[in-house]
Structures are given as structure tokens and as C-alpha cells.
């Protein structure tokens, strides 16, 4: 495992056998919650590519969960992707379109990268991804992580650019969405709607998997690995 920093983003990387493709895989905010843990959970050895696990720009808890925390975190992570890819190509010798992978908030970053079109994306594989900021807030309140949330005009403005469902027509890369049967109830409907809206999207429900990627890992690995190995 290689460690480094590219475009100001710390990462760990697993080298290919012979290939030069690049896979970016963002971790969750829960478990696995670091680049190292994500690499250990989804090493994807069947994918002959540089598998790079960037760190999300984590923040200390602040008064407004969305405006001060979640929205800038996901936005910053997505904003840096073009520079990150350029830097990794220079440092590691990667070439060609990029595969993007992620879970939960990391999945949100992967989906935003795909719909923004600032880098050429070959394939997308996400596990229990956040699709909208509204569903993140709803799930956080339901789980007791937030007592409540007041949707101000500023909050709605911050949420709008994070709405992947509204941008589903911008998908050009094949989409795999792996969803736990015990996924957050607030997430499941928007995940379904996203797959319904993206032509050819593959939705896989995994029994025994909740939101965090700590159970049924072998099944998730197999689905993601097969999707990206093509």
C-alpha cells in the first residue's frame, strides 16, 4: 500500500498488476471511515488498475449540520477531483477514463463526479450512497444524530447542487448501486428513483447489509469488483 498526497488530498493507493487505469474510491463518514480502512474493505484485487482511496475533508461538528458540515465537505471533495486526477496521473502514471466508487457520503462524491462531467468517467459503483442532501438530513434526524433541522433558504440553496437525482440525465457512465436491505429508510426511495432514471443502471439489494459497510463485505466486494473488472 502506497501513501501520498495529490492536489492537497491525502490518499492511499494499491498498485495494478500491469494496467494504467485509475479507480477513485471514497470512504464513508462512518465505517469504513478512513482511506486505509476503505482500502482494506474494498481492495478490489480483480481490478487491474491503480486503486486510489482519497480522504474526505472531515470537519469538526459545527452549529449547522448542512451549511457548516455536510454540504462543504461533499462539495470540496467533488471540486478537487479534476486536479486530483491530473496530479495522480503525473505521480502514478495513470491514464484513460476514471472509475469512481464510494459509500454513503463518499458515494455522494462519486455520483457528483459522474454527473458533473469534469473528468471522463468510465464506470460508477456506489454502496448505500447519499443521493440528495434532503435524504441525508432525514436519515440523520431519524437516527437521532440530529434532534431536528430547520430548512432555511440558505440550506435549500446549499442542497440544490448536491441533488444527484435532479441531474440523473447527465449520467453517461454505467451505474452500479449496491444497497443494503437494511439501508436507511430515507435513502432507499431516492436510490431507487436514481436507478430508475439512469438507463441501464444496475441495482443490487444485499440481505443483511445495513448502512455501514461492516457486514456482507464479501458480497459487496464481489459485485463491485465484477462491475469494474470489465
DOTI-899574 format. One record per residue (C-alpha): residue number from 1; residue in one letter; x negated, z, y. Coordinates in nm, 3 decimals, padded with zeros to 5 digits. Layout:
N
<vomar: NUM | firo: A | x: X | z: Z | y: Y>
...
END
This chain:
230
<vomar: 1 | firo: X | x: 00.000 | z: 00.000 | y: 00.000>
<vomar: 2 | firo: X | x: -00.130 | z: -00.102 | y: 00.342>
<vomar: 3 | firo: X | x: -00.053 | z: 00.084 | y: 00.665>
<vomar: 4 | firo: X | x: -00.078 | z: -00.058 | y: 01.013>
<vomar: 5 | firo: X | x: 00.084 | z: -00.116 | y: 01.349>
<vomar: 6 | firo: X | x: 00.213 | z: -00.452 | y: 01.474>
<vomar: 7 | firo: X | x: 00.372 | z: -00.512 | y: 01.815>
<vomar: 8 | firo: X | x: 00.366 | z: -00.134 | y: 01.861>
<vomar: 9 | firo: X | x: 00.564 | z: -00.074 | y: 01.541>
<vomar: 10 | firo: X | x: 00.411 | z: 00.135 | y: 01.260>
<vomar: 11 | firo: X | x: 00.462 | z: -00.014 | y: 00.916>
<vomar: 12 | firo: X | x: 00.360 | z: -00.003 | y: 00.555>
<vomar: 13 | firo: X | x: 00.315 | z: -00.321 | y: 00.354>
<vomar: 14 | firo: X | x: 00.295 | z: -00.428 | y: -00.007>
<vomar: 15 | firo: X | x: 00.088 | z: -00.744 | y: -00.062>
<vomar: 16 | firo: X | x: 00.205 | z: -01.050 | y: -00.255>
<vomar: 17 | firo: X | x: 00.056 | z: -01.190 | y: -00.572>
<vomar: 18 | firo: X | x: -00.011 | z: -01.533 | y: -00.420>
<vomar: 19 | firo: X | x: 00.275 | z: -01.603 | y: -00.175>
<vomar: 20 | firo: X | x: 00.278 | z: -01.602 | y: 00.204>
<vomar: 21 | firo: X | x: 00.644 | z: -01.533 | y: 00.273>
<vomar: 22 | firo: X | x: 00.743 | z: -01.226 | y: 00.477>
<vomar: 23 | firo: X | x: 01.013 | z: -00.973 | y: 00.392>
<vomar: 24 | firo: X | x: 01.105 | z: -00.711 | y: 00.653>
<vomar: 25 | firo: X | x: 01.281 | z: -00.405 | y: 00.509>
<vomar: 26 | firo: X | x: 01.407 | z: -00.132 | y: 00.741>
<vomar: 27 | firo: X | x: 01.472 | z: 00.221 | y: 00.617>
<vomar: 28 | firo: X | x: 01.781 | z: 00.435 | y: 00.665>
<vomar: 29 | firo: X | x: 01.820 | z: 00.725 | y: 00.905>
<vomar: 30 | firo: X | x: 01.899 | z: 00.941 | y: 00.601>
<vomar: 31 | firo: X | x: 01.734 | z: 00.881 | y: 00.265>
<vomar: 32 | firo: X | x: 01.504 | z: 00.693 | y: 00.225>
<vomar: 33 | firo: X | x: 01.422 | z: 00.771 | y: 00.586>
<vomar: 34 | firo: X | x: 01.062 | z: 00.653 | y: 00.635>
<vomar: 35 | firo: X | x: 00.876 | z: 00.326 | y: 00.576>
<vomar: 36 | firo: X | x: 00.682 | z: 00.490 | y: 00.292>
<vomar: 37 | firo: X | x: 00.998 | z: 00.614 | y: 00.123>
<vomar: 38 | firo: X | x: 01.170 | z: 00.277 | y: 00.163>
<vomar: 39 | firo: X | x: 00.871 | z: 00.102 | y: 00.007>
<vomar: 40 | firo: X | x: 00.884 | z: 00.343 | y: -00.286>
<vomar: 41 | firo: X | x: 01.260 | z: 00.298 | y: -00.327>
<vomar: 42 | firo: X | x: 01.270 | z: -00.083 | y: -00.289>
<vomar: 43 | firo: X | x: 00.920 | z: -00.210 | y: -00.373>
<vomar: 44 | firo: X | x: 01.063 | z: -00.546 | y: -00.490>
<vomar: 45 | firo: X | x: 00.771 | z: -00.641 | y: -00.715>
<vomar: 46 | firo: X | x: 00.952 | z: -00.954 | y: -00.835>
<vomar: 47 | firo: X | x: 00.939 | z: -01.097 | y: -00.482>
<vomar: 48 | firo: X | x: 00.611 | z: -01.282 | y: -00.428>
<vomar: 49 | firo: X | x: 00.586 | z: -01.211 | y: -00.057>
<vomar: 50 | firo: X | x: 00.445 | z: -00.967 | y: 00.192>
<vomar: 51 | firo: X | x: 00.698 | z: -00.684 | y: 00.186>
<vomar: 52 | firo: X | x: 00.669 | z: -00.501 | y: 00.518>
<vomar: 53 | firo: X | x: 00.860 | z: -00.181 | y: 00.594>
<vomar: 54 | firo: X | x: 00.875 | z: -00.120 | y: 00.972>
<vomar: 55 | firo: X | x: 00.950 | z: 00.221 | y: 01.120>
<vomar: 56 | firo: X | x: 01.269 | z: 00.263 | y: 01.317>
<vomar: 57 | firo: X | x: 01.213 | z: 00.408 | y: 01.667>
<vomar: 58 | firo: X | x: 01.358 | z: 00.751 | y: 01.590>
<vomar: 59 | firo: X | x: 01.476 | z: 00.974 | y: 01.873>
<vomar: 60 | firo: X | x: 01.540 | z: 01.343 | y: 01.918>
<vomar: 61 | firo: X | x: 01.909 | z: 01.439 | y: 01.932>
<vomar: 62 | firo: X | x: 02.050 | z: 01.381 | y: 02.282>
<vomar: 63 | firo: X | x: 02.381 | z: 01.454 | y: 02.453>
<vomar: 64 | firo: X | x: 02.549 | z: 01.118 | y: 02.388>
<vomar: 65 | firo: X | x: 02.506 | z: 01.008 | y: 02.027>
<vomar: 66 | firo: X | x: 02.569 | z: 00.642 | y: 02.100>
<vomar: 67 | firo: X | x: 02.434 | z: 00.587 | y: 02.451>
<vomar: 68 | firo: X | x: 02.124 | z: 00.805 | y: 02.414>
<vomar: 69 | firo: X | x: 02.060 | z: 00.769 | y: 02.043>
<vomar: 70 | firo: X | x: 02.204 | z: 00.511 | y: 01.809>
<vomar: 71 | firo: X | x: 02.250 | z: 00.212 | y: 02.041>
<vomar: 72 | firo: X | x: 01.899 | z: 00.216 | y: 02.196>
<vomar: 73 | firo: X | x: 01.743 | z: 00.283 | y: 01.855>
<vomar: 74 | firo: X | x: 01.902 | z: -00.018 | y: 01.687>
<vomar: 75 | firo: X | x: 01.864 | z: -00.238 | y: 01.995>
<vomar: 76 | firo: X | x: 01.495 | z: -00.156 | y: 02.033>
<vomar: 77 | firo: X | x: 01.427 | z: -00.222 | y: 01.666>
<vomar: 78 | firo: X | x: 01.602 | z: -00.560 | y: 01.682>
<vomar: 79 | firo: X | x: 01.449 | z: -00.657 | y: 02.018>
<vomar: 80 | firo: X | x: 01.093 | z: -00.624 | y: 01.889>
<vomar: 81 | firo: X | x: 01.145 | z: -00.841 | y: 01.578>
<vomar: 82 | firo: X | x: 01.015 | z: -01.170 | y: 01.726>
<vomar: 83 | firo: X | x: 00.695 | z: -01.004 | y: 01.848>
<vomar: 84 | firo: X | x: 00.668 | z: -00.810 | y: 01.521>
<vomar: 85 | firo: X | x: 00.690 | z: -01.127 | y: 01.313>
<vomar: 86 | firo: X | x: 00.432 | z: -01.303 | y: 01.532>
<vomar: 87 | firo: X | x: 00.192 | z: -01.009 | y: 01.502>
<vomar: 88 | firo: X | x: 00.238 | z: -00.978 | y: 01.125>
<vomar: 89 | firo: X | x: 00.176 | z: -01.349 | y: 01.077>
<vomar: 90 | firo: X | x: -00.151 | z: -01.311 | y: 01.266>
<vomar: 91 | firo: X | x: -00.256 | z: -00.993 | y: 01.084>
<vomar: 92 | firo: X | x: -00.140 | z: -01.070 | y: 00.730>
<vomar: 93 | firo: X | x: -00.133 | z: -01.448 | y: 00.716>
<vomar: 94 | firo: X | x: 00.244 | z: -01.468 | y: 00.655>
<vomar: 95 | firo: X | x: 00.422 | z: -01.798 | y: 00.705>
<vomar: 96 | firo: X | x: 00.766 | z: -01.953 | y: 00.687>
<vomar: 97 | firo: X | x: 01.116 | z: -01.812 | y: 00.737>
<vomar: 98 | firo: X | x: 01.167 | z: -01.437 | y: 00.703>
<vomar: 99 | firo: X | x: 01.382 | z: -01.239 | y: 00.461>
<vomar: 100 | firo: X | x: 01.545 | z: -00.932 | y: 00.617>
<vomar: 101 | firo: X | x: 01.651 | z: -00.620 | y: 00.426>
<vomar: 102 | firo: X | x: 01.782 | z: -00.280 | y: 00.531>
<vomar: 103 | firo: X | x: 02.009 | z: 00.010 | y: 00.459>
<vomar: 104 | firo: X | x: 02.255 | z: 00.183 | y: 00.692>
<vomar: 105 | firo: X | x: 02.102 | z: 00.166 | y: 01.043>
<vomar: 106 | firo: X | x: 01.818 | z: -00.040 | y: 00.900>
<vomar: 107 | firo: X | x: 02.080 | z: -00.275 | y: 00.761>
<vomar: 108 | firo: X | x: 02.230 | z: -00.298 | y: 01.109>
<vomar: 109 | firo: X | x: 01.890 | z: -00.412 | y: 01.241>
<vomar: 110 | firo: X | x: 01.862 | z: -00.669 | y: 00.962>
<vomar: 111 | firo: X | x: 02.210 | z: -00.807 | y: 01.035>
<vomar: 112 | firo: X | x: 02.142 | z: -00.826 | y: 01.409>
<vomar: 113 | firo: X | x: 01.818 | z: -01.010 | y: 01.340>
<vomar: 114 | firo: X | x: 02.010 | z: -01.264 | y: 01.134>
<vomar: 115 | firo: X | x: 02.282 | z: -01.331 | y: 01.393>
<vomar: 116 | firo: X | x: 02.054 | z: -01.335 | y: 01.696>
<vomar: 117 | firo: X | x: 01.860 | z: -01.632 | y: 01.564>
<vomar: 118 | firo: X | x: 01.537 | z: -01.543 | y: 01.747>
<vomar: 119 | firo: X | x: 01.340 | z: -01.577 | y: 01.423>
<vomar: 120 | firo: X | x: 01.422 | z: -01.810 | y: 01.135>
<vomar: 121 | firo: X | x: 01.582 | z: -01.600 | y: 00.859>
<vomar: 122 | firo: X | x: 01.580 | z: -01.731 | y: 00.501>
<vomar: 123 | firo: X | x: 01.789 | z: -01.464 | y: 00.327>
<vomar: 124 | firo: X | x: 01.960 | z: -01.134 | y: 00.413>
<vomar: 125 | firo: X | x: 02.006 | z: -00.839 | y: 00.177>
<vomar: 126 | firo: X | x: 02.161 | z: -00.519 | y: 00.309>
<vomar: 127 | firo: X | x: 02.264 | z: -00.197 | y: 00.137>
<vomar: 128 | firo: X | x: 02.553 | z: 00.005 | y: 00.283>
<vomar: 129 | firo: X | x: 02.483 | z: -00.143 | y: 00.626>
<vomar: 130 | firo: X | x: 02.629 | z: -00.037 | y: 00.956>
<vomar: 131 | firo: X | x: 02.816 | z: -00.338 | y: 01.094>
<vomar: 132 | firo: X | x: 02.963 | z: -00.200 | y: 01.418>
<vomar: 133 | firo: X | x: 02.886 | z: 00.097 | y: 01.640>
<vomar: 134 | firo: X | x: 03.252 | z: 00.198 | y: 01.621>
<vomar: 135 | firo: X | x: 03.231 | z: 00.246 | y: 01.244>
<vomar: 136 | firo: X | x: 02.910 | z: 00.448 | y: 01.284>
<vomar: 137 | firo: X | x: 03.087 | z: 00.684 | y: 01.524>
<vomar: 138 | firo: X | x: 03.393 | z: 00.708 | y: 01.299>
<vomar: 139 | firo: X | x: 03.180 | z: 00.788 | y: 00.994>
<vomar: 140 | firo: X | x: 02.973 | z: 01.044 | y: 01.185>
<vomar: 141 | firo: X | x: 03.284 | z: 01.227 | y: 01.305>
<vomar: 142 | firo: X | x: 03.441 | z: 01.218 | y: 00.958>
<vomar: 143 | firo: X | x: 03.120 | z: 01.357 | y: 00.803>
<vomar: 144 | firo: X | x: 03.102 | z: 01.640 | y: 01.057>
<vomar: 145 | firo: X | x: 02.782 | z: 01.511 | y: 01.215>
<vomar: 146 | firo: X | x: 02.974 | z: 01.475 | y: 01.543>
<vomar: 147 | firo: X | x: 03.259 | z: 01.704 | y: 01.649>
<vomar: 148 | firo: X | x: 03.427 | z: 01.417 | y: 01.834>
<vomar: 149 | firo: X | x: 03.335 | z: 01.121 | y: 02.052>
<vomar: 150 | firo: X | x: 03.477 | z: 01.005 | y: 02.386>
<vomar: 151 | firo: X | x: 03.474 | z: 00.628 | y: 02.423>
<vomar: 152 | firo: X | x: 03.381 | z: 00.567 | y: 02.786>
<vomar: 153 | firo: X | x: 03.343 | z: 00.222 | y: 02.943>
<vomar: 154 | firo: X | x: 02.966 | z: 00.265 | y: 02.913>
<vomar: 155 | firo: X | x: 02.998 | z: 00.341 | y: 02.542>
<vomar: 156 | firo: X | x: 03.212 | z: 00.032 | y: 02.485>
<vomar: 157 | firo: X | x: 02.955 | z: -00.176 | y: 02.674>
<vomar: 158 | firo: X | x: 02.673 | z: -00.039 | y: 02.460>
<vomar: 159 | firo: X | x: 02.868 | z: -00.101 | y: 02.139>
<vomar: 160 | firo: X | x: 02.959 | z: -00.463 | y: 02.210>
<vomar: 161 | firo: X | x: 02.615 | z: -00.620 | y: 02.142>
<vomar: 162 | firo: X | x: 02.596 | z: -00.427 | y: 01.814>
<vomar: 163 | firo: X | x: 02.918 | z: -00.579 | y: 01.675>
<vomar: 164 | firo: X | x: 02.789 | z: -00.797 | y: 01.391>
<vomar: 165 | firo: X | x: 03.143 | z: -00.874 | y: 01.275>
<vomar: 166 | firo: X | x: 03.219 | z: -01.040 | y: 01.609>
<vomar: 167 | firo: X | x: 02.907 | z: -01.254 | y: 01.564>
<vomar: 168 | firo: X | x: 02.968 | z: -01.344 | y: 01.199>
<vomar: 169 | firo: X | x: 02.997 | z: -01.715 | y: 01.283>
<vomar: 170 | firo: X | x: 02.629 | z: -01.712 | y: 01.383>
<vomar: 171 | firo: X | x: 02.512 | z: -01.645 | y: 01.027>
<vomar: 172 | firo: X | x: 02.305 | z: -01.931 | y: 00.891>
<vomar: 173 | firo: X | x: 02.126 | z: -01.745 | y: 00.609>
<vomar: 174 | firo: X | x: 02.279 | z: -01.642 | y: 00.275>
<vomar: 175 | firo: X | x: 02.404 | z: -01.283 | y: 00.283>
<vomar: 176 | firo: X | x: 02.399 | z: -01.022 | y: 00.006>
<vomar: 177 | firo: X | x: 02.577 | z: -00.694 | y: 00.082>
<vomar: 178 | firo: X | x: 02.535 | z: -00.416 | y: -00.174>
<vomar: 179 | firo: X | x: 02.796 | z: -00.146 | y: -00.121>
<vomar: 180 | firo: X | x: 02.835 | z: 00.190 | y: -00.287>
<vomar: 181 | firo: X | x: 03.170 | z: 00.264 | y: -00.448>
<vomar: 182 | firo: X | x: 03.144 | z: 00.598 | y: -00.268>
<vomar: 183 | firo: X | x: 03.032 | z: 00.448 | y: 00.064>
<vomar: 184 | firo: X | x: 03.169 | z: 00.596 | y: 00.389>
<vomar: 185 | firo: X | x: 03.539 | z: 00.504 | y: 00.419>
<vomar: 186 | firo: X | x: 03.477 | z: 00.400 | y: 00.780>
<vomar: 187 | firo: X | x: 03.213 | z: 00.147 | y: 00.669>
<vomar: 188 | firo: X | x: 03.386 | z: -00.019 | y: 00.376>
<vomar: 189 | firo: X | x: 03.653 | z: -00.221 | y: 00.564>
<vomar: 190 | firo: X | x: 03.412 | z: -00.374 | y: 00.815>
<vomar: 191 | firo: X | x: 03.163 | z: -00.454 | y: 00.539>
<vomar: 192 | firo: X | x: 03.442 | z: -00.633 | y: 00.353>
<vomar: 193 | firo: X | x: 03.550 | z: -00.820 | y: 00.666>
<vomar: 194 | firo: X | x: 03.191 | z: -00.931 | y: 00.730>
<vomar: 195 | firo: X | x: 03.157 | z: -01.073 | y: 00.380>
<vomar: 196 | firo: X | x: 03.495 | z: -01.244 | y: 00.414>
<vomar: 197 | firo: X | x: 03.382 | z: -01.401 | y: 00.742>
<vomar: 198 | firo: X | x: 03.041 | z: -01.529 | y: 00.624>
<vomar: 199 | firo: X | x: 03.073 | z: -01.834 | y: 00.397>
<vomar: 200 | firo: X | x: 02.912 | z: -01.778 | y: 00.058>
<vomar: 201 | firo: X | x: 02.839 | z: -01.409 | y: 00.117>
<vomar: 202 | firo: X | x: 02.797 | z: -01.203 | y: -00.198>
<vomar: 203 | firo: X | x: 02.944 | z: -00.851 | y: -00.204>
<vomar: 204 | firo: X | x: 02.836 | z: -00.622 | y: -00.488>
<vomar: 205 | firo: X | x: 03.001 | z: -00.282 | y: -00.536>
<vomar: 206 | firo: X | x: 02.787 | z: -00.028 | y: -00.720>
<vomar: 207 | firo: X | x: 02.958 | z: 00.256 | y: -00.904>
<vomar: 208 | firo: X | x: 02.805 | z: 00.598 | y: -00.842>
<vomar: 209 | firo: X | x: 02.634 | z: 00.497 | y: -00.518>
<vomar: 210 | firo: X | x: 02.727 | z: 00.683 | y: -00.200>
<vomar: 211 | firo: X | x: 02.586 | z: 00.601 | y: 00.143>
<vomar: 212 | firo: X | x: 02.231 | z: 00.722 | y: 00.094>
<vomar: 213 | firo: X | x: 02.010 | z: 00.523 | y: -00.139>
<vomar: 214 | firo: X | x: 01.928 | z: 00.806 | y: -00.376>
<vomar: 215 | firo: X | x: 02.135 | z: 00.716 | y: -00.684>
<vomar: 216 | firo: X | x: 02.179 | z: 00.394 | y: -00.882>
<vomar: 217 | firo: X | x: 01.848 | z: 00.280 | y: -00.735>
<vomar: 218 | firo: X | x: 01.759 | z: 00.061 | y: -01.034>
<vomar: 219 | firo: X | x: 02.081 | z: -00.140 | y: -00.996>
<vomar: 220 | firo: X | x: 02.028 | z: -00.184 | y: -00.623>
<vomar: 221 | firo: X | x: 01.667 | z: -00.291 | y: -00.680>
<vomar: 222 | firo: X | x: 01.777 | z: -00.548 | y: -00.936>
<vomar: 223 | firo: X | x: 02.040 | z: -00.701 | y: -00.706>
<vomar: 224 | firo: X | x: 01.814 | z: -00.720 | y: -00.400>
<vomar: 225 | firo: X | x: 01.513 | z: -00.835 | y: -00.598>
<vomar: 226 | firo: X | x: 01.703 | z: -01.118 | y: -00.769>
<vomar: 227 | firo: X | x: 01.853 | z: -01.229 | y: -00.435>
<vomar: 228 | firo: X | x: 01.514 | z: -01.254 | y: -00.266>
<vomar: 229 | firo: X | x: 01.314 | z: -01.386 | y: -00.560>
<vomar: 230 | firo: X | x: 01.488 | z: -01.725 | y: -00.548>
END
